[in-house]
Structures are given as C-alpha cells and as structure tokens.
C-alpha cells in the first residue's frame, strides 16, 4: 500500500508546479486556502497524520466559486469521517490512510464522500514502497520520470518560500510561466471534513486510493496509489459537477508511467527526515561501519563488565527523561530541492523552509 511519501517543495513552488486546466482548456495557478501554508511542512519522509498539499475544487469551500476552479489546501493524512463521534480524531479504531478502489462503494467511510463529490488530488514528489525479502524489506522511492532538459531550480528557491497574495486566480508572475522543476505525483484521493462534537475547528482529512500494481511495480508490491497522469485526468477527477462519481471511478487504473530506485533503510523510521532517505543505494552492497574510538571503548566494556551492571536499552531511554526523548525525536528539516539533489548539483548551504 502507500504509507509513506516525500514532498519537499516550498508552498509557492507547489503552487507553480500544480497548474491545472479548467473546462475551457485555460491554465491556472492555484492559490492556497487561507492559512493553510502554515500547516504544511516540506518533508523527505511523510507518514499518516502529517499534513500534505492537496488540490481540489474551490466549490468545496466557496459555494459561489466555479466547480472547475481549483485551490490548494493542507489536509491531514488519514480520513476521519464526518460522522465520527469521538472528541479526539486519534481514537479512530481502524486505518483510513489508504482505501482500495474496489471497496469505495462498499464502505460508508468512503462511499459518503465519494457520492458527495469530495474528490481530491494528493501532491507528492514520490512515494516509498517496500519489497519483501527473506529476512528484511528493501525500500524503494517511486516517482514520475523527470525531464533531463528542464532547468534545475536553484537552492535559493526553497530558502524563503513566498506566496504572493496579490496574484489573482489564474494570473501568474514572471517565474511562473513554465514550471521546469520536479514533476509532482498527482494521486487520486477522497477527503472529508470533521467537526468535534463539542465544537471547534474543522479538520480536513484525506485517504489515498489504491489499485492493483502496474506490471513494472509488481516485483515490489501488489498495490499502488491510483495516479492521475496528465492535466486532463486531474481535471476530470476534480470536476465533480461535470464528471459524476461512477464515471470518475473509471480513471482509477494501474499506471506504468513510473520509475523507481532503491533507497536506504533510514526511511523505515518516520522520524528520519533528511535527503539520505531519497539517496539511491545499491542493495547488493553491504556497508561496513568503521568503529569509532567511542564504539571500541563500548565493545571493550561490554566484553568485560558484569552482565548485572549493564542497562537495558529501555531502561536507558527511561533514565534520560522527557528531555532525552525530545532530543531523540528531533527531525532534520529538508535541505534543498529534490531534483537538484538527485542530479548531484546540491548546494552545501542549507535553505530555511
């Protein structure tokens, strides 16, 4: 299934990279929903319950907006149905990060938003999937093939993300005419809005629709996200006024237009959030870790110390207290353009995102 993604572009870059066509064929640059750029955080390793950029019809937020006008929103991964009665959405007893295309009409959690036209497109640099081996799993990063002729965005483009509020819907600034950076995955999804029973802020959440894996991915996993390949498929999936639900479901087919490479097992832990998560590796080569002076001392101590004096790893973590746990959970922020890094032209200067 799809349980981990990467999305490293800054909010303004996402807006430039997700231009769409309306019913007349005119291209537009979507705006962000008010306040949502603060909720989104670029990441090399996104997991369920994190916030991701989602493209959807602006009619869902503004009843006077045209159905084919799109907007960007930051939504939490893992659908919380509107009818959920608990005060805490984390008390959901079942996993809704993915939903099988074959089950959309058979489960109330997905059938209700589908029939209401609550369709969305999840945006990501790519997604991770694990191939099962005999004793371990090998992770892969899977994404759209990228154009080698396009201009690689400079590292400065992600240092200070800016969204110009003066831009009207459909208008663009000078560096917005043609996006030549990373081509984002466009994944079909459903969303819902949930309000705490006692009142409070509305929470928008989504689920990723999955289909059978395409032939070129079957060696990794038997399922894959339902991809929308091209502006026309994106428009038809989002235009719930012109394309009804049963017709839109025909778009949910395996796509072979993907490429992939093996990556480090660092991505296995969702707390690891650095460019090393995406680094291509040769799974046939086992890296040998060179012992440091500290590790040599530790090994010597383990050989000579009495077993009764050694601390259990769990006891050591507990002994550290809250401050130790907080330090262990500290994440590294993304440090630049994904495309630039993959092409080997990354800058040593760390951008601020």
C-alpha angles and dihedrals in degrees: 000000000000110000104144134040140170125227113170104161121110117246094259091048091052089054090052093045096050103056111154140193125243125214092280092053095251115143122231138184110230122230124224118252109256112280096002097109087070092057096051120083121185112236142175090212117036120178134182116296091034120111119255134183113263130187118213144146114291088221088081089067102026117038091198095055121101113260091235093054110101134206135187120239136176109235132178117249112243118056117249108196118233089238095057106127104197120100092227118059089203088071091075106134097209138048116259100167089106134027126192114238089226091060101046094105095037100061123062093216090064103024094062097055091040094055090044090057094247094152122149142175118234113213123213141152087234143306136253126236132178127226112212114234129180098275104003146018126254114214122217132194111223125195147141114288109261127227111248091200095062123100114259112233113247117248089245089067091074099039098083110015111206132186113195107222090195092071112103120219108282095016122109140199125234097273091045102070096093124011107217097172132091115334107232125222112248108210124188114238146156126232138195137189121231128192120195110251089238093050131260142121118343113248117213115204136172143200128214115236114224133200136182112297119262116248093261092055100041091093088063103039140342094235136051138178116274102254126203106214111202139000094281094057091046091051094049093048093051099040098085090166096062100025114052123213100260091048092047091053089067087072090065099095135132111270124208095193095103137102130197147182134199117260138191123285086242087094090063089081111063090208090069106091112168139107089264087076088070099038113123111241136185104241091199092064116077113205117227113218111223111227116243126214090260094050091048090053091049092050090049091051093048090054095050107029122095112259090231090062096054118100122232110241089239090052090050091053091048092049091057091064127204093318092057092049091049091052091049091053095049111123131212114237120233110272107207150322115338093214092049092051095048090051090052097245100109121147122237089223110096112226121221112240 
